[in-house]
Amino acid sequence: MALRLVEITVPTNSMDNVASLLKDRHIDDLPTITLSSDLSIIRIVLDAVEAEEVIKRFQQEFGFITGFRINLIPLEATIPEYKSKIEKEKEEEKEQKAVEKASNALASEERKMEKTNDSPGSSLSSRQSTLVTTREEGKEDKKKRRNISRISKDELYSDLSDAVKVNGVYFSLVVLSVLVAAVGLVQNNIAAIIGAMVIAPLLSPNVALSLSTTLANKKLAGKALISLFSGLLLALSISFILGLYLHIDPTIPEIALRTRFGIGDVIIGLVAGAAAALFFSVGIGTALVGVTVAAALLPPLVVSGLLLGSGEADLAVQSLLILISNLIGINLAGTLVFILLGVWPTYWWEERKAKRTALTALLIWILLLLILIIMLLVVEHIVVI
C-alpha cells in the first residue's frame, strides 16, 4: 500500500471545520503543530488513493486563504500498521454482518415457532425487503470494484511536470538514443534498438499531454508539446544527417519492418498509451521501461530520417505513418484512461471546462485515427489492384 503523509497548513481558529472535513476518515488522532496565533499545521497519514479526496476538500474549504498550503510526502512505512478508510469500513461491515446474521438466525427460530401467525403479506414484504437490500449491496460492491487505486492528481501532475522539462539532460538522452538506434538499425541489432527505446525520453511528454487535457491545464500542455516536438525534431534531424553519410539498405530486416504500416501499429499505440497512463497513475515508474519498448516511438522516427537522408522518400513516409499512429494511439488511450480514472480539476467550474476540453480532444484524436486507418485501407486496396 502506498502511504502519504499529508501536511496541511490551515487557520488556527478553523479546527472545527477541519474536524468536520475529516469526520468520515476514521482518524483517531490528529497531530497539530501551532505555527502562530493565525496558522497551524495538521498531519494526516493516508493511503495514496484517499489523499486526493482529502486534498480536494481542504482546497475547496481553505484554498483562497492566505498561508494555506498542502505538502504531500511519500512514506516507506508507519508503525503501527496503517488501515485505510476502506479497510476500516470493511471491518465494521464484517462485524455488523455478524451481528445481523445472529439476529436473523434468532428471528428465524422465532418464526418457525410462530408459523401459524405468519401472513402472506408479511412474507412478501420480507422477500421484497431482502431483494432491495441485496440489490443495494450489489451496487455498493460494483462501486468498490470500479475504485482503482491511483495516486492523487496533484502528485500525478508533479511527476509528469518534472518528466517533461526541456534541458541539457533531455536533449542528451535524445541524441544518445538516436545514435544507438541508428547503429542498431544499420547493423540489424535488435538489442541495440531495444536499448534506444528505453533511453529515449519521448513517452512522458505524450502522457503529460493526455493529463493536461483532462485537467484543462494550458501550462502543462505547453511544456508537453515543447518537450515532444523539440525531441522529435532533434531526433529526425540527427537521423537525416546520418542518412546522408551512411549507406542505408532498405532491405535490412529491422529497417524493412518499420516501412510497412499496418493496423497492428495502431493497436500497439493504443495499448501502450493506456498502459503508460495507468502506470503513471498508480506511481509505478519502473514499469515504464516495458511500455517504452511497446510504444516504439524512436525506431520508426530514426528509420524515416535515415531513409529521407538516403533519398528513399516513399519508404520514409511509411515509417512516419507508423510514428504518427503511435502518437495518436498513445494520446487517445491516455486521455481515455485519465477520464475513466476520474482525473479532474478540484473546483467544479474547472471540472466542467476540463470535461469539455477532454471530449473535444477525444473527438479530434478519434477523427485523426480514422483518417489514418482509411488511408491505410486505401493504400492496401491500391497495392492489391
C-alpha positions in Angstrom: 0.0 0.0 0.0 1.4 3.4 -1.0 1.2 5.8 2.0 1.4 9.6 2.1 2.0 12.0 5.0 -0.3 15.0 4.3 0.8 18.2 6.0 -1.9 20.9 5.8 -1.4 24.5 7.0 -4.7 26.0 8.0 -6.0 28.9 10.1 -5.7 28.1 13.8 -9.2 29.1 14.5 -10.7 26.7 12.0 -10.1 23.4 13.8 -13.9 22.7 14.0 -14.0 22.9 10.2 -11.0 20.6 9.9 -12.8 18.0 12.2 -15.9 18.1 10.1 -13.9 17.7 6.9 -12.3 14.5 8.3 -15.2 13.1 10.2 -15.6 10.2 7.8 -11.9 9.3 7.7 -12.0 7.3 11.0 -8.9 9.3 12.2 -8.4 8.6 15.9 -5.7 11.2 16.5 -4.9 14.4 14.6 -1.4 15.8 15.4 -1.3 19.6 15.3 1.6 22.0 15.3 0.8 25.6 16.1 3.0 27.9 14.0 1.4 31.2 15.2 -1.8 32.6 16.5 -3.0 32.5 12.9 -1.7 29.3 11.4 -1.4 25.7 12.4 -0.1 22.5 10.7 -2.1 19.3 10.9 -0.6 15.9 9.9 -2.5 13.0 8.5 -1.3 9.6 7.3 -3.4 8.4 4.4 -3.4 5.8 1.6 -2.4 7.4 -1.6 -5.8 6.6 -3.0 -7.6 8.5 -0.2 -5.2 11.5 -0.3 -6.8 13.1 -3.4 -10.3 13.3 -1.8 -8.9 14.9 1.4 -6.8 17.3 -0.5 -9.8 18.3 -2.6 -11.9 19.0 0.4 -9.3 21.2 2.0 -8.6 23.1 -1.2 -12.3 23.9 -1.6 -12.6 25.0 2.1 -9.3 26.9 2.6 -7.8 27.3 -1.0 -8.3 31.1 -1.1 -7.0 31.8 2.4 -3.5 33.4 2.8 -1.0 30.9 4.2 -2.9 27.8 3.2 -0.6 25.0 2.0 -0.6 21.3 1.5 2.6 19.1 1.4 2.4 15.6 0.2 5.2 13.3 1.4 5.7 9.7 0.4 6.0 7.2 3.4 8.0 4.0 3.3 6.2 2.6 6.3 4.4 3.5 9.5 4.1 1.7 12.9 1.6 0.5 14.0 0.3 -0.7 10.6 -2.0 1.8 8.9 -5.5 0.8 7.9 -7.3 2.8 5.2 -10.8 4.0 5.4 -12.0 1.2 3.1 -10.3 -1.4 5.3 -11.8 0.1 8.5 -15.3 0.2 6.8 -14.8 -3.5 5.8 -14.0 -4.5 9.3 -17.1 -2.6 10.6 -19.2 -4.1 7.9 -18.0 -7.6 8.8 -18.8 -7.0 12.4 -22.2 -5.6 11.5 -23.0 -8.6 9.2 -22.0 -11.0 12.0 -24.5 -9.3 14.4 -27.2 -9.2 11.6 -26.6 -12.9 10.9 -27.0 -13.8 14.6 -30.2 -11.7 14.9 -31.6 -13.2 11.7 -30.9 -16.7 12.9 -32.7 -15.9 16.2 -35.6 -14.3 14.3 -35.8 -17.4 12.0 -36.2 -19.7 15.0 -38.9 -17.5 16.4 -40.8 -17.5 13.0 -40.6 -21.3 13.0 -42.3 -21.4 16.4 -45.0 -18.9 15.3 -45.7 -20.2 11.8 -49.4 -20.0 12.3 -49.2 -16.3 12.9 -47.4 -15.6 9.6 -49.4 -13.9 6.9 -48.7 -13.9 3.1 -48.5 -10.2 3.0 -45.7 -10.0 5.6 -43.8 -12.8 3.9 -44.0 -11.0 0.6 -42.9 -7.8 2.3 -39.9 -9.6 3.8 -38.8 -11.0 0.5 -39.1 -7.6 -1.2 -37.0 -6.1 1.6 -34.4 -8.8 1.2 -34.3 -8.3 -2.6 -33.9 -4.5 -2.2 -31.1 -5.0 0.3 -29.3 -7.5 -2.0 -29.5 -5.1 -4.9 -28.1 -2.2 -2.8 -25.3 -4.4 -1.7 -24.6 -5.4 -5.3 -24.5 -1.7 -6.3 -22.0 -1.0 -3.5 -19.8 -3.9 -4.5 -19.8 -2.7 -8.1 -18.7 0.8 -6.9 -15.9 -0.7 -4.9 -14.8 -2.8 -7.9 -14.7 0.3 -10.0 -12.4 2.0 -7.5 -8.9 1.8 -9.0 -6.0 2.6 -6.6 -4.1 5.6 -8.0 -2.1 8.5 -6.7 -3.7 11.9 -6.4 -3.9 14.2 -9.4 -1.6 16.7 -7.7 1.1 14.0 -7.3 0.5 12.9 -10.9 0.8 16.4 -12.1 4.0 17.0 -10.2 5.6 13.7 -11.6 4.7 14.5 -15.2 5.6 18.2 -15.0 9.1 17.1 -13.9 9.3 14.5 -16.6 8.8 17.0 -19.5 11.4 19.5 -18.5 13.4 20.5 -21.6 17.1 20.8 -20.6 20.5 19.5 -21.5 19.8 16.1 -20.0 16.7 15.7 -22.1 18.5 16.6 -25.3 21.4 14.4 -24.4 19.2 11.4 -24.0 17.5 12.1 -27.3 20.9 12.3 -29.1 22.3 9.2 -27.4 19.1 7.2 -28.2 19.2 8.3 -31.8 22.8 7.2 -32.2 22.2 3.8 -30.5 19.0 3.3 -32.6 20.8 4.2 -35.9 23.6 1.7 -35.2 21.2 -1.0 -34.2 19.1 -0.5 -37.4 22.0 -0.4 -39.8 23.6 -3.5 -38.1 20.2 -5.2 -37.7 21.0 -5.4 -33.9 17.7 -5.9 -32.0 19.3 -5.5 -28.6 20.7 -2.0 -29.5 17.3 -1.0 -30.9 15.6 -2.0 -27.6 18.2 -0.1 -25.7 17.5 3.0 -27.7 13.7 2.7 -27.0 14.5 2.5 -23.2 16.8 5.6 -23.3 14.5 7.8 -25.4 12.5 10.2 -23.2 9.7 10.6 -25.7 6.9 8.7 -23.9 6.5 11.1 -20.9 5.5 14.2 -23.0 2.7 12.2 -24.6 1.3 11.1 -21.2 1.7 14.6 -19.9 -0.3 15.9 -22.9 -3.1 13.5 -22.1 -3.1 14.6 -18.4 -3.2 18.3 -19.4 -6.3 17.5 -21.5 -8.3 16.1 -18.6 -7.1 18.9 -16.3 -7.5 21.6 -18.9 -4.0 22.8 -17.9 -2.5 25.0 -20.6 0.8 25.3 -18.8 1.4 21.5 -18.7 0.1 21.2 -22.3 2.6 23.8 -23.4 5.5 22.2 -21.6 4.5 18.7 -23.0 4.2 20.0 -26.6 7.5 21.8 -26.5 9.2 18.8 -25.0 7.6 16.4 -27.5 8.2 18.3 -30.7 11.7 19.5 -29.8 12.7 15.9 -29.1 11.1 14.7 -32.4 12.7 17.4 -34.5 16.1 16.8 -32.9 15.9 13.0 -33.5 14.7 13.5 -37.1 17.4 16.0 -37.9 20.2 13.8 -36.5 19.0 10.7 -38.3 18.6 12.7 -41.5 22.2 13.8 -41.3 23.3 10.3 -40.6 21.3 9.1 -43.6 23.3 11.5 -45.8 26.6 9.9 -44.9 25.8 6.3 -44.1 24.9 3.6 -46.6 21.3 2.7 -45.8 20.0 -0.6 -47.1 16.1 -0.6 -47.0 16.1 -4.4 -47.2 17.7 -4.8 -43.7 15.0 -6.7 -41.7 14.8 -4.2 -38.8 14.6 -1.2 -41.3 12.2 -3.0 -43.7 10.0 -3.9 -40.7 9.4 -0.2 -40.0 8.5 0.7 -43.5 5.3 -1.4 -43.6 2.5 0.5 -41.9 -0.4 -1.8 -40.7 -3.3 -1.9 -38.4 -1.1 -3.6 -35.8 0.8 -0.4 -35.4 -2.4 1.4 -34.5 -3.2 -1.2 -31.8 0.3 -1.0 -30.3 -0.1 2.7 -29.9 -3.5 2.4 -28.2 -2.3 -0.4 -25.8 0.9 1.4 -25.0 -0.9 4.7 -24.3 -3.4 3.0 -21.9 -0.6 1.2 -20.1 1.6 4.3 -19.8 -1.3 6.3 -18.3 -2.1 3.5 -15.9 1.5 3.1 -14.7 1.9 6.8 -14.1 -1.5 6.9 -12.3 -0.5 4.2 -9.8 3.0 5.6 -9.4 4.9 2.6 -10.9 7.7 4.3 -12.8 9.9 1.2 -13.3 7.2 -0.5 -15.4 7.5 2.3 -18.0 10.6 0.5 -19.4 8.3 -2.1 -20.9 5.8 0.4 -22.1 8.5 2.4 -23.8 9.6 -0.7 -25.7 5.9 -1.4 -26.7 5.4 2.2 -27.8 8.5 2.1 -30.0 8.4 5.8 -30.8 12.0 6.2 -31.6 12.9 3.4 -34.2 10.3 4.5 -36.9 11.4 8.1 -36.4 15.0 7.2 -36.9 14.2 5.0 -39.9 12.3 7.8 -41.6 15.2 10.2 -41.0 17.8 7.7 -42.3 15.7 6.9 -45.4 15.0 10.6 -46.1 18.7 11.3 -46.0 19.4 8.4 -48.4 16.8 9.5 -50.8 14.1 6.8 -50.1 11.2 9.2 -49.6 8.4 6.7 -50.3 9.6 4.3 -47.6 10.3 7.2 -45.2 6.7 8.2 -45.4 5.6 4.7 -44.3 7.9 5.0 -41.2 6.4 8.4 -40.4 2.9 7.0 -40.6 3.9 4.3 -38.0 5.2 7.1 -35.8 2.1 9.2 -36.2 -0.2 6.2 -35.5 1.7 5.6 -32.3 1.5 9.2 -31.2 -2.3 9.3 -31.9 -2.9 6.0 -30.2 -0.9 6.9 -27.1 -2.7 10.3 -26.6 -6.1 8.9 -27.4 -5.8 5.9 -25.0 -4.0 8.0 -22.3 -6.8 10.7 -22.3 -9.5 8.0 -22.1 -7.7 6.2 -19.2 -7.4 9.5 -17.2 -11.1 10.2 -17.9 -12.1 6.7 -16.7 -9.9 7.2 -13.6 -11.7 10.5 -12.8 -8.6 12.7 -13.0 -10.4 16.1 -13.0 -9.6 19.5 -11.5 -10.5 20.4 -7.9 -13.2 23.0 -8.4 -16.5 22.3 -10.2 -16.2 25.2 -12.7 -12.7 24.0 -13.7 -14.0 20.4 -13.9 -16.8 21.5 -16.2 -14.3 23.2 -18.5 -12.0 20.3 -18.4 -14.7 17.8 -19.4 -15.5 19.9 -22.5 -11.8 20.1 -23.3 -11.3 16.3 -22.9 -14.4 15.5 -25.0 -13.1 17.8 -27.8 -9.6 16.2 -27.6 -11.0 12.7 -27.8 -13.1 13.5 -30.8 -10.0 15.0 -32.6 -7.8 12.0 -31.8 -10.5 9.6 -32.9 -11.0 11.5 -36.2 -7.3 11.5 -36.8 -7.1 7.8 -36.1 -10.0 7.1 -38.5 -8.3 9.2 -41.2 -5.1 7.2 -40.7 -6.9 3.9 -40.9 -8.8 4.9 -44.1 -5.5 5.9 -45.6 -4.1 2.5 -44.8 -7.1 0.7 -46.3 -6.9 2.8 -49.5 -3.2 2.2 -49.9 -3.7 -1.6 -49.3 -6.5 -1.6 -51.9 -4.3 0.2 -54.5 -1.5 -2.3 -53.9 -3.8 -5.2 -54.4 -5.1 -3.8 -57.6 
